Amino acid sequence: MCLGIPAQLVAGETGHPDLARVDMGGVTRVINMGLLDDPLGPGDWVLVHMGFALQAMTAAEAQDALGALGAERAAEDRETEDREAADRETAGGIR
């Protein structure tokens, strides 16, 4: 299984026609667009895996994917908090 992350194209010169700047979770990164057939521009969304744009996405698809990633992260955070609370209870009971 691979994880693709939505990213939005932003303006900015990269020095190579296959490269583009994207905003990925508030961080600007340079990705390779060479796998895509159609040209895209600032404001367009792409699904990125390992630094390569795999496909174009609509804004709605990107928001759905970002929401799912956020829900997964929240579930992991809750699981970690529950495990840490159980560890504290266990450590407190040992004398």
N, CA, C and O atoms as CSV, one atom per row, in Angstrom:
chain,resi,resn,atom,element,x,y,z
A,1,MET,N,N,0.841,-1.170,0.000
A,1,MET,CA,C,0.000,0.000,0.000
A,1,MET,C,C,0.891,1.240,0.000
A,1,MET,O,O,1.919,1.275,0.676
A,2,CYS,N,N,0.494,2.238,-0.751
A,2,CYS,CA,C,1.242,3.491,-0.749
A,2,CYS,C,C,0.335,4.613,-0.278
A,2,CYS,O,O,-0.891,4.510,-0.335
A,3,LEU,N,N,0.942,5.659,0.177
A,3,LEU,CA,C,0.211,6.811,0.670
A,3,LEU,C,C,0.456,7.983,-0.256
A,3,LEU,O,O,1.596,8.407,-0.447
A,4,GLY,N,N,-0.600,8.500,-0.822
A,4,GLY,CA,C,-0.516,9.708,-1.627
A,4,GLY,C,C,-1.078,10.856,-0.830
A,4,GLY,O,O,-2.079,10.701,-0.131
A,5,ILE,N,N,-0.448,12.004,-0.928
A,5,ILE,CA,C,-0.862,13.177,-0.176
A,5,ILE,C,C,-1.248,14.278,-1.149
A,5,ILE,O,O,-0.489,14.587,-2.067
A,6,PRO,N,N,-2.427,14.877,-0.956
A,6,PRO,CA,C,-2.822,15.984,-1.823
A,6,PRO,C,C,-1.916,17.194,-1.619
A,6,PRO,O,O,-1.506,17.503,-0.500
A,7,ALA,N,N,-1.616,17.866,-2.719
A,7,ALA,CA,C,-0.812,19.087,-2.673
A,7,ALA,C,C,-1.351,20.047,-3.725
A,7,ALA,O,O,-1.828,19.637,-4.784
A,8,GLN,N,N,-1.264,21.335,-3.406
A,8,GLN,CA,C,-1.757,22.351,-4.332
A,8,GLN,C,C,-0.584,23.058,-4.993
A,8,GLN,O,O,0.349,23.510,-4.329
A,9,LEU,N,N,-0.653,23.143,-6.307
A,9,LEU,CA,C,0.405,23.817,-7.059
A,9,LEU,C,C,0.417,25.305,-6.736
A,9,LEU,O,O,-0.628,25.948,-6.636
A,10,VAL,N,N,1.622,25.832,-6.578
A,10,VAL,CA,C,1.800,27.269,-6.335
A,10,VAL,C,C,2.754,27.819,-7.385
A,10,VAL,O,O,3.486,27.068,-8.030
A,11,ALA,N,N,2.738,29.120,-7.547
A,11,ALA,CA,C,3.613,29.767,-8.530
A,11,ALA,C,C,5.050,29.729,-8.034
A,11,ALA,O,O,5.303,29.695,-6.830
A,12,GLY,N,N,5.971,29.736,-8.960
A,12,GLY,CA,C,7.387,29.769,-8.607
A,12,GLY,C,C,8.210,28.990,-9.599
A,12,GLY,O,O,7.838,27.887,-9.999
A,13,GLU,N,N,9.313,29.553,-9.991
A,13,GLU,CA,C,10.209,28.932,-10.970
A,13,GLU,C,C,11.018,27.823,-10.315
A,13,GLU,O,O,11.495,27.974,-9.190
A,14,THR,N,N,11.172,26.710,-11.022
A,14,THR,CA,C,11.943,25.591,-10.500
A,14,THR,C,C,13.207,25.319,-11.317
A,14,THR,O,O,14.102,24.605,-10.867
A,15,GLY,N,N,13.271,25.894,-12.520
A,15,GLY,CA,C,14.440,25.676,-13.355
A,15,GLY,C,C,14.371,24.444,-14.232
A,15,GLY,O,O,15.310,24.159,-14.975
A,16,HIS,N,N,13.263,23.703,-14.158
A,16,HIS,CA,C,13.108,22.508,-14.989
A,16,HIS,C,C,11.637,22.339,-15.332
A,16,HIS,O,O,10.787,22.500,-14.457
A,17,PRO,N,N,11.310,22.018,-16.586
A,17,PRO,CA,C,9.898,21.931,-16.985
A,17,PRO,C,C,9.100,20.811,-16.323
A,17,PRO,O,O,7.875,20.902,-16.244
A,18,ASP,N,N,9.759,19.761,-15.847
A,18,ASP,CA,C,9.041,18.667,-15.184
A,18,ASP,C,C,8.841,18.901,-13.692
A,18,ASP,O,O,8.170,18.111,-13.028
A,19,LEU,N,N,9.412,19.969,-13.158
A,19,LEU,CA,C,9.304,20.234,-11.727
A,19,LEU,C,C,8.319,21.359,-11.457
A,19,LEU,O,O,8.150,22.267,-12.271
A,20,ALA,N,N,7.672,21.281,-10.297
A,20,ALA,CA,C,6.715,22.310,-9.899
A,20,ALA,C,C,6.772,22.487,-8.386
A,20,ALA,O,O,7.147,21.575,-7.649
A,21,ARG,N,N,6.396,23.666,-7.945
A,21,ARG,CA,C,6.297,23.943,-6.506
A,21,ARG,C,C,4.867,23.669,-6.058
A,21,ARG,O,O,3.907,24.028,-6.739
A,22,VAL,N,N,4.746,23.022,-4.894
A,22,VAL,CA,C,3.436,22.744,-4.319
A,22,VAL,C,C,3.418,23.142,-2.850
A,22,VAL,O,O,4.455,23.218,-2.191
A,23,ASP,N,N,2.219,23.391,-2.364
A,23,ASP,CA,C,1.987,23.576,-0.929
A,23,ASP,C,C,1.445,22.247,-0.427
A,23,ASP,O,O,0.370,21.806,-0.832
A,24,MET,N,N,2.199,21.621,0.453
A,24,MET,CA,C,1.820,20.333,1.018
A,24,MET,C,C,1.745,20.492,2.531
A,24,MET,O,O,2.756,20.419,3.229
A,25,GLY,N,N,0.535,20.711,3.022
A,25,GLY,CA,C,0.357,20.870,4.462
A,25,GLY,C,C,1.046,22.094,5.012
A,25,GLY,O,O,1.526,22.070,6.145
A,26,GLY,N,N,1.110,23.168,4.239
A,26,GLY,CA,C,1.737,24.404,4.701
A,26,GLY,C,C,3.226,24.484,4.430
A,26,GLY,O,O,3.863,25.482,4.766
A,27,VAL,N,N,3.786,23.452,3.829
A,27,VAL,CA,C,5.209,23.429,3.501
A,27,VAL,C,C,5.354,23.438,1.983
A,27,VAL,O,O,4.706,22.652,1.291
A,28,THR,N,N,6.202,24.325,1.465
A,28,THR,CA,C,6.443,24.367,0.025
A,28,THR,C,C,7.499,23.338,-0.331
A,28,THR,O,O,8.578,23.291,0.260
A,29,ARG,N,N,7.158,22.513,-1.315
A,29,ARG,CA,C,8.074,21.471,-1.790
A,29,ARG,C,C,8.127,21.513,-3.310
A,29,ARG,O,O,7.210,22.013,-3.963
A,30,VAL,N,N,9.203,20.987,-3.858
A,30,VAL,CA,C,9.321,20.835,-5.306
A,30,VAL,C,C,9.061,19.370,-5.621
A,30,VAL,O,O,9.664,18.477,-5.025
A,31,ILE,N,N,8.146,19.131,-6.575
A,31,ILE,CA,C,7.805,17.763,-6.966
A,31,ILE,C,C,8.003,17.590,-8.467
A,31,ILE,O,O,8.123,18.562,-9.213
A,32,ASN,N,N,8.035,16.335,-8.888
A,32,ASN,CA,C,8.175,16.010,-10.303
A,32,ASN,C,C,6.790,15.805,-10.900
A,32,ASN,O,O,6.002,15.006,-10.395
A,33,MET,N,N,6.494,16.530,-11.982
A,33,MET,CA,C,5.203,16.459,-12.657
A,33,MET,C,C,5.280,15.631,-13.939
A,33,MET,O,O,4.300,15.546,-14.679
A,34,GLY,N,N,6.427,15.025,-14.205
A,34,GLY,CA,C,6.671,14.344,-15.462
A,34,GLY,C,C,5.766,13.161,-15.762
A,34,GLY,O,O,5.681,12.751,-16.919
A,35,LEU,N,N,5.086,12.596,-14.773
A,35,LEU,CA,C,4.204,11.456,-15.008
A,35,LEU,C,C,2.819,11.865,-15.501
A,35,LEU,O,O,2.038,11.019,-15.936
A,36,LEU,N,N,2.514,13.157,-15.432
A,36,LEU,CA,C,1.192,13.633,-15.836
A,36,LEU,C,C,1.182,14.011,-17.310
A,36,LEU,O,O,2.156,14.552,-17.834
A,37,ASP,N,N,0.066,13.719,-17.969
A,37,ASP,CA,C,-0.072,14.038,-19.383
A,37,ASP,C,C,-0.491,15.485,-19.620
A,37,ASP,O,O,0.011,16.137,-20.536
A,38,ASP,N,N,-1.404,15.985,-18.802
A,38,ASP,CA,C,-1.958,17.311,-19.009
A,38,ASP,C,C,-1.218,18.361,-18.186
A,38,ASP,O,O,-0.863,18.104,-17.035
A,39,PRO,N,N,-0.981,19.539,-18.760
A,39,PRO,CA,C,-0.325,20.600,-18.002
A,39,PRO,C,C,-1.266,21.166,-16.936
A,39,PRO,O,O,-2.464,21.325,-17.173
A,40,LEU,N,N,-0.720,21.461,-15.784
A,40,LEU,CA,C,-1.481,22.046,-14.679
A,40,LEU,C,C,-0.816,23.342,-14.269
A,40,LEU,O,O,0.328,23.605,-14.639
A,41,GLY,N,N,-1.522,24.143,-13.513
A,41,GLY,CA,C,-0.961,25.422,-13.096
A,41,GLY,C,C,-1.298,25.745,-11.652
A,41,GLY,O,O,-1.965,24.964,-10.974
A,42,PRO,N,N,-0.835,26.900,-11.181
A,42,PRO,CA,C,-1.095,27.301,-9.795
A,42,PRO,C,C,-2.581,27.207,-9.446
A,42,PRO,O,O,-3.448,27.632,-10.208
A,43,GLY,N,N,-2.841,26.643,-8.280
A,43,GLY,CA,C,-4.206,26.456,-7.813
A,43,GLY,C,C,-4.735,25.056,-8.053
A,43,GLY,O,O,-5.674,24.629,-7.382
A,44,ASP,N,N,-4.149,24.329,-9.001
A,44,ASP,CA,C,-4.573,22.953,-9.264
A,44,ASP,C,C,-4.055,22.028,-8.163
A,44,ASP,O,O,-3.059,22.322,-7.502
A,45,TRP,N,N,-4.744,20.919,-7.983
A,45,TRP,CA,C,-4.388,19.930,-6.973
A,45,TRP,C,C,-3.849,18.668,-7.630
A,45,TRP,O,O,-4.307,18.272,-8.702
A,46,VAL,N,N,-2.865,18.033,-6.975
A,46,VAL,CA,C,-2.306,16.768,-7.434
A,46,VAL,C,C,-2.139,15.832,-6.245
A,46,VAL,O,O,-2.023,16.267,-5.099
A,47,LEU,N,N,-2.130,14.540,-6.546
A,47,LEU,CA,C,-1.847,13.515,-5.540
A,47,LEU,C,C,-0.369,13.176,-5.658
A,47,LEU,O,O,0.096,12.774,-6.725
A,48,VAL,N,N,0.372,13.338,-4.563
A,48,VAL,CA,C,1.828,13.185,-4.578
A,48,VAL,C,C,2.244,11.964,-3.768
A,48,VAL,O,O,1.765,11.742,-2.656
A,49,HIS,N,N,3.145,11.180,-4.348
A,49,HIS,CA,C,3.750,10.044,-3.657
A,49,HIS,C,C,5.242,10.038,-3.973
A,49,HIS,O,O,5.635,10.028,-5.140
A,50,MET,N,N,6.055,10.046,-2.949
A,50,MET,CA,C,7.514,9.981,-3.096
A,50,MET,C,C,8.056,11.082,-4.016
A,50,MET,O,O,9.011,10.864,-4.761
A,51,GLY,N,N,7.434,12.268,-3.956
A,51,GLY,CA,C,7.927,13.398,-4.724
A,51,GLY,C,C,7.444,13.454,-6.156
A,51,GLY,O,O,7.874,14.323,-6.914
A,52,PHE,N,N,6.559,12.548,-6.549
A,52,PHE,CA,C,6.011,12.523,-7.904
A,52,PHE,C,C,4.508,12.764,-7.869
A,52,PHE,O,O,3.799,12.166,-7.061
A,53,ALA,N,N,4.021,13.642,-8.747
A,53,ALA,CA,C,2.584,13.824,-8.910
A,53,ALA,C,C,2.058,12.622,-9.687
A,53,ALA,O,O,2.490,12.366,-10.811
A,54,LEU,N,N,1.125,11.886,-9.088
A,54,LEU,CA,C,0.584,10.688,-9.727
A,54,LEU,C,C,-0.658,10.980,-10.551
A,54,LEU,O,O,-0.899,10.343,-11.576
A,55,GLN,N,N,-1.444,11.951,-10.095
A,55,GLN,CA,C,-2.657,12.302,-10.821
A,55,GLN,C,C,-3.154,13.661,-10.365
A,55,GLN,O,O,-2.851,14.120,-9.264
A,56,ALA,N,N,-3.930,14.296,-11.243
A,56,ALA,CA,C,-4.598,15.536,-10.880
A,56,ALA,C,C,-5.814,15.192,-10.028
A,56,ALA,O,O,-6.381,14.105,-10.147
A,57,MET,N,N,-6.210,16.131,-9.166
A,57,MET,CA,C,-7.377,15.952,-8.302
A,57,MET,C,C,-8.225,17.211,-8.379
A,57,MET,O,O,-7.724,18.296,-8.677
A,58,THR,N,N,-9.503,17.058,-8.111
A,58,THR,CA,C,-10.334,18.250,-7.934
A,58,THR,C,C,-10.111,18.766,-6.515
A,58,THR,O,O,-9.575,18.058,-5.662
A,59,ALA,N,N,-10.525,19.994,-6.277
A,59,ALA,CA,C,-10.408,20.559,-4.927
A,59,ALA,C,C,-11.231,19.737,-3.939
A,59,ALA,O,O,-10.809,19.534,-2.800
A,60,ALA,N,N,-12.399,19.265,-4.365
A,60,ALA,CA,C,-13.249,18.457,-3.484
A,60,ALA,C,C,-12.578,17.126,-3.136
A,60,ALA,O,O,-12.623,16.692,-1.985
A,61,GLU,N,N,-11.959,16.482,-4.118
A,61,GLU,CA,C,-11.243,15.230,-3.854
A,61,GLU,C,C,-10.083,15.459,-2.886
A,61,GLU,O,O,-9.841,14.652,-1.988
A,62,ALA,N,N,-9.379,16.554,-3.080
A,62,ALA,CA,C,-8.257,16.870,-2.195
A,62,ALA,C,C,-8.732,17.105,-0.765
A,62,ALA,O,O,-8.114,16.618,0.181
A,63,GLN,N,N,-9.828,17.851,-0.602
A,63,GLN,CA,C,-10.346,18.112,0.739
A,63,GLN,C,C,-10.836,16.827,1.403
A,63,GLN,O,O,-10.635,16.637,2.602
A,64,ASP,N,N,-11.473,15.949,0.641
A,64,ASP,CA,C,-11.901,14.655,1.184
A,64,ASP,C,C,-10.699,13.847,1.666
A,64,ASP,O,O,-10.724,13.276,2.756
A,65,ALA,N,N,-9.653,13.802,0.851
A,65,ALA,CA,C,-8.450,13.044,1.215
A,65,ALA,C,C,-7.778,13.647,2.440
A,65,ALA,O,O,-7.350,12.920,3.337
A,66,LEU,N,N,-7.683,14.965,2.480
A,66,LEU,CA,C,-7.070,15.625,3.639
A,66,LEU,C,C,-7.889,15.384,4.899
A,66,LEU,O,O,-7.328,15.208,5.981
A,67,GLY,N,N,-9.214,15.374,4.766
A,67,GLY,CA,C,-10.078,15.076,5.907
A,67,GLY,C,C,-9.865,13.662,6.414
A,67,GLY,O,O,-9.820,13.433,7.622
A,68,ALA,N,N,-9.732,12.713,5.497
A,68,ALA,CA,C,-9.492,11.319,5.893
A,68,ALA,C,C,-8.139,11.178,6.589
A,68,ALA,O,O,-8.019,10.462,7.583
A,69,LEU,N,N,-7.123,11.864,6.063
A,69,LEU,CA,C,-5.808,11.814,6.709
A,69,LEU,C,C,-5.863,12.431,8.099
A,69,LEU,O,O,-5.222,11.934,9.025
A,70,GLY,N,N,-6.621,13.506,8.250
A,70,GLY,CA,C,-6.780,14.142,9.560
A,70,GLY,C,C,-7.494,13.242,10.543
A,70,GLY,O,O,-7.124,13.188,11.716
A,71,ALA,N,N,-8.523,12.526,10.080
A,71,ALA,CA,C,-9.253,11.607,10.952
A,71,ALA,C,C,-8.355,10.456,11.386
A,71,ALA,O,O,-8.403,10.031,12.540
A,72,GLU,N,N,-7.538,9.953,10.470
A,72,GLU,CA,C,-6.600,8.877,10.804
A,72,GLU,C,C,-5.611,9.356,11.861
A,72,GLU,O,O,-5.315,8.636,12.815
A,73,ARG,N,N,-5.109,10.556,11.692
A,73,ARG,CA,C,-4.149,11.120,12.658
A,73,ARG,C,C,-4.792,11.292,14.030
A,73,ARG,O,O,-4.169,10.999,15.050
A,74,ALA,N,N,-6.041,11.767,14.056
A,74,ALA,CA,C,-6.741,11.951,15.329
A,74,ALA,C,C,-6.938,10.610,16.031
A,74,ALA,O,O,-6.789,10.519,17.250
A,75,ALA,N,N,-7.270,9.577,15.276
A,75,ALA,CA,C,-7.449,8.247,15.863
A,75,ALA,C,C,-6.133,7.726,16.435
A,75,ALA,O,O,-6.118,7.131,17.513
A,76,GLU,N,N,-5.035,7.944,15.725
A,76,GLU,CA,C,-3.720,7.524,16.228
A,76,GLU,C,C,-3.365,8.281,17.503
A,76,GLU,O,O,-2.831,7.694,18.444
A,77,ASP,N,N,-3.658,9.581,17.540
A,77,ASP,CA,C,-3.372,10.382,18.732
A,77,ASP,C,C,-4.164,9.880,19.935
A,77,ASP,O,O,-3.628,9.778,21.039
A,78,ARG,N,N,-5.457,9.564,19.716
A,78,ARG,CA,C,-6.280,9.032,20.809
A,78,ARG,C,C,-5.736,7.698,21.301
A,78,ARG,O,O,-5.699,7.452,22.507
A,79,GLU,N,N,-5.319,6.845,20.391
A,79,GLU,CA,C,-4.769,5.538,20.767
A,79,GLU,C,C,-3.498,5.713,21.589
A,79,GLU,O,O,-3.298,5.012,22.581
A,80,THR,N,N,-2.644,6.638,21.184
A,80,THR,CA,C,-1.412,6.904,21.934
A,80,THR,C,C,-1.728,7.430,23.325
A,80,THR,O,O,-1.121,6.994,24.303
A,81,GLU,N,N,-2.673,8.365,23.428
A,81,GLU,CA,C,-3.059,8.911,24.735
A,81,GLU,C,C,-3.618,7.825,25.636
A,81,GLU,O,O,-3.295,7.784,26.823
A,82,ASP,N,N,-4.453,6.939,25.094
A,82,ASP,CA,C,-5.016,5.840,25.891
A,82,ASP,C,C,-3.921,4.895,26.379
A,82,ASP,O,O,-3.946,4.456,27.529
A,83,ARG,N,N,-2.970,4.582,25.514
A,83,ARG,CA,C,-1.877,3.690,25.884
A,83,ARG,C,C,-1.010,4.327,26.982
A,83,ARG,O,O,-0.613,3.650,27.930
A,84,GLU,N,N,-0.721,5.617,26.852
A,84,GLU,CA,C,0.092,6.298,27.848
A,84,GLU,C,C,-0.631,6.370,29.189
A,84,GLU,O,O,-0.006,6.220,30.239
A,85,ALA,N,N,-1.950,6.600,29.161
A,85,ALA,CA,C,-2.724,6.626,30.406
A,85,ALA,C,C,-2.709,5.255,31.066
A,85,ALA,O,O,-2.568,5.164,32.286
A,86,ALA,N,N,-2.850,4.187,30.288
A,86,ALA,CA,C,-2.810,2.831,30.840
A,86,ALA,C,C,-1.435,2.529,31.429
A,86,ALA,O,O,-1.333,1.886,32.474
A,87,ASP,N,N,-0.380,2.992,30.761
A,87,ASP,CA,C,0.976,2.783,31.270
A,87,ASP,C,C,1.172,3.512,32.600
A,87,ASP,O,O,1.804,2.985,33.516
A,88,ARG,N,N,0.626,4.729,32.701
A,88,ARG,CA,C,0.751,5.484,33.962
A,88,ARG,C,C,0.002,4.778,35.086
A,88,ARG,O,O,0.491,4.699,36.213
A,89,GLU,N,N,-1.189,4.266,34.772
A,89,GLU,CA,C,-1.961,3.542,35.787
A,89,GLU,C,C,-1.225,2.294,36.243
A,89,GLU,O,O,-1.196,1.993,37.436
A,90,THR,N,N,-0.631,1.567,35.313
A,90,THR,CA,C,0.108,0.353,35.643
A,90,THR,C,C,1.338,0.700,36.472
A,90,THR,O,O,1.634,0.027,37.459
A,91,ALA,N,N,2.047,1.737,36.079
A,91,ALA,CA,C,3.267,2.140,36.807
A,91,ALA,C,C,2.908,2.660,38.203
A,91,ALA,O,O,3.680,2.470,39.143
A,92,GLY,N,N,1.768,3.301,38.351
A,92,GLY,CA,C,1.344,3.824,39.649
A,92,GLY,C,C,0.936,2.738,40.612
A,92,GLY,O,O,1.024,2.918,41.826
A,93,GLY,N,N,0.486,1.597,40.080
A,93,GLY,CA,C,0.036,0.494,40.916
A,93,GLY,C,C,1.163,-0.405,41.373
A,93,GLY,O,O,0.968,-1.230,42.266
A,94,ILE,N,N,2.353,-0.263,40.773
A,94,ILE,CA,C,3.490,-1.104,41.138
A,94,ILE,C,C,4.280,-0.404,42.218
A,94,ILE,O,O,4.673,0.753,42.064
A,95,ARG,N,N,4.508,-1.094,43.291
A,95,ARG,CA,C,5.260,-0.499,44.394
A,95,ARG,C,C,6.407,-1.388,44.801
A,95,ARG,O,O,7.155,-1.050,45.718
